[in-house]
Amino acid sequence: MSHNILLTGVSGYLGGTILARIGAANLPPYDKLYALVRTDEQAAAVKQYSVEPLAFNIQDEAAVRDAVLNYGISVVFYLVDPFYSTPQVHFIKALTEIKKNTGRDVHFLHTSGAKIFSNHAGAPIDKPLLDNDPQLYDIQKSQKAPIGFMQNPVETNNIVIEEAERHGVRSYIFVPCIVYGKGEGFGNPISNQTVAIVRAAKAMKRVYDVNAGVSTWPVCHVIDNTTLYIELLRKILLGDNPGYGKNGYYLASPGSVSWQDLYAAMAASLAKRNIIEDDSVVTPSDEKIEEMAKALKRPQQFSPNEWVEMLIGGKCTFTARRGYELGWKPQYAPTHILEDADTEVELILQHLKD
Ligand SMILES: NC(=O)c1ccc[n+]([C@@H]2O[C@H](COP(=O)([O-])OP(=O)(O)OC[C@H]3O[C@@H](n4cnc5c(N)ncnc54)[C@H](OP(=O)(O)O)[C@@H]3O)[C@@H](O)[C@H]2O)c1
């Protein structure tokens, strides 16, 4: 029995790139591919990929249930928001009805983020944290985020796994990191990660190092990130039983770079374009941190330090294993983000709206 798939976030950077690549991915047969949209323009755009648009409110349990049951959706890729779990639980509950009605396996993929496996969310950072560590669910359960608000996305990962297990749905926690490179979708072409470095530098006329010491973070080109989503979908469609639930964390990353190397590479490019005057990277004073937090539109629930460090700093030792087990082969080495920093800065400056 073949699957009907729902892709969300298709006007975004990551979801848009999946939509752009899925047609040529030579996937095993499936029945229909639907894309969640919110505007008529988005509906028209997705039709150009021969994908059927669906518009419904993901916060509304009845609307989610109707969509999933009416269109017989058995695979959902969720790329909307890692912080809150309400829509995900609506999808999981609806998928369980499909399972009951048809007897087929049903699948829910939640997109999380590397921050949720970093110091910002209380994850261990003293050694590599492997995405196929059998204890990872227990580790996430015991995390106490030092930045209070960051407990939300940790809980969201746990809730997705627990609710899916309770309802007999196969769940996957997909973890993008610092994703870079030009998005190929019809909507947002730039990553929200590297953008923050440029936005802060533009406002401050300088690049600041907000870390206490050398700090590393996993990185991934957007095409490699997309390939892992697609390889996971391929295994699901083949019925190959890819790891799920408590064994279903997938980090898309070929490895890490230090923030210091990333700042330096981007500062060189920003200085070349006269966005900043001096390409040396320095430690900010408390006043400068406040100014940066303002430029980065700090929400009230974060202190200036927390917000700035969370957007453009921190330590994350999360390390990909599970994708490789699926046969995923990233094209770009982690250092490519440094070699390509000039292109990334140019792309961001072209598309930065404010
Ligand atoms: N980019 C990265 O490097 C990165 C790293 C780690 C984690 N992530 C996570 O990955 C996910 C996708 O990231 P992205 O970079 O592709 O983000 P993005 O470019 O901002 O796209 C977000 C997508 O979600 C949709 N969306 C937002 N609220 C919605 C709602 N209430 N109902 C339906 N759709 C809604 C947006 O639709 P509209 O266009 O209609 O607003 C858009 O399609 C996000 O959860 C993000 O936090 C991204």
The ligand as a Gaussian input file, in Angstrom:
#p B3LYP/6-31G(d) Opt

LIG

0 1
 N       17.666000      27.059000       8.821000
 C       18.385000      26.444000       9.744000
 O       19.625000      26.480000       9.668000
 C       17.718000      25.680000      10.866000
 C       18.536000      25.146000      11.879000
 C       17.944000      24.473000      12.928000
 C       16.562000      24.289000      12.972000
 N       15.783000      24.829000      11.993000
 C       14.320000      24.627000      12.083000
 O       13.853000      24.030000      10.884000
 C       12.534000      24.496000      10.593000
 C       12.526000      25.068000       9.183000
 O       13.529000      26.075000       9.123000
 P       13.640000      27.095000       7.924000
 O       15.006000      27.673000       7.990000
 O       13.165000      26.449000       6.680000
 O       12.592000      28.219000       8.397000
 P       11.835000      29.327000       7.525000
 O       12.564000      29.625000       6.266000
 O       11.561000      30.448000       8.465000
 O       10.440000      28.610000       7.148000
 C        9.457000      28.344000       8.105000
 C        8.293000      27.681000       7.417000
 O        7.285000      27.372000       8.379000
 C        6.042000      27.905000       7.927000
 N        5.184000      28.234000       9.050000
 C        5.463000      29.059000      10.089000
 N        4.422000      29.112000      10.933000
 C        3.451000      28.318000      10.402000
 C        2.136000      27.969000      10.798000
 N        1.601000      28.426000      11.935000
 N        1.425000      27.144000      10.004000
 C        1.959000      26.653000       8.864000
 N        3.208000      26.933000       8.447000
 C        3.940000      27.769000       9.204000
 C        6.420000      29.135000       7.124000
 O        5.342000      29.515000       6.305000
 P        5.090000      31.057000       5.873000
 O        6.083000      31.332000       4.753000
 O        3.688000      31.065000       5.425000
 O        5.372000      31.895000       7.082000
 C        7.626000      28.580000       6.363000
 O        7.202000      27.782000       5.292000
 C       12.202000      25.543000      11.656000
 O       11.452000      24.921000      12.661000
 C       13.561000      25.952000      12.185000
 O       13.497000      26.408000      13.523000
 C       16.333000      25.509000      10.938000

